[in-house]
Amino acid sequence: MKKLKVKNLKMKLNFFILIFFIFFINTVNAEILVNTRISADTIMIGDTALLDINVEFSKNMEFIEAKIPKNIDDFEILDYKIFGDTYSKKINIIGAIYKNGDFKIAPIQIIYKDDTEIKSIYSDTVNISVLPIAVNMNESIKDYTAPKLKKYDYTGVIVLIGIVLILVLLIALIIYLWRKYFKKKPEVEIQAPQLSPFEIAQMKILKLKNMKFENDEDYKFFAFELSYLIREFVGTLYNIDCLESSNTELKEKIKNIELLKKELFIEINDFLEPIKFAKFKPPIKTLMMYIELTENFVNTVAQNQKNITD
């Protein structure tokens, strides 16, 4: 009787071991592994990055598709490939980001079949940093946007304008009455001497030479001022619109004019472009060197114009 009880106990134990083994095998078979990584944690504006997603399926699973959108937030997808066998799929996504900062690339949805049921799983979120330096200085910087204007309450401004208009009208009335009823001595109109383009450029160059660089905005101000100075100088002398033109349009406009040191003019504008729009901060010695180059360009062109006139 005792042996029979022991035998029954062993049979029950074996039965539970068998049930556990079957459950364990089914659990293993239902496993799916997703590994997500990026080719580089830090890239420059416009550079491409490879998002690599590896998916490992169990034998009772079947890959159906990967939901790949046109863009993943700020990560613009340029191309992608999906390859592998029945139980292993590799998804390679090539993309780029056209603004600087720290970004998170959202997960990709992967659809698969588990026996007869359609299921989905997501890849991991990936972090990436983009540095604010353009790769090709001759091309326009895609991520540049105009500064956002703050919203103001204009009530006070409108009231102030109304007061100013009333004061202007009163002053105009006083002047009219004074001219009408009082004899006025003849006035000699003195006109301020007009400065030549060369003199205007020289004054602005002197101001930039004495400039101090204390923050990022000083570098941008310097670049815009120097760019405006040299474009205004050339545009006034040759009667062409340089101020509102991109670098590409500017090169086309000066192609057919007889401008001395034309290559230096193009070089200075190309150097200033990333400082104006991409927060590029070169050494101050380099900035001073380009001031000297600009002054040399202005002096040479002005002297040539003087010789032609004389």
Summary of the structure (lengths in Angstrom):
residues: 310
radius of gyration: 36.4
end to end distance: 134.4
largest distance: 145.0
contacts: 762
relative contact order: 0.09
helix: 45%
strand: 24%
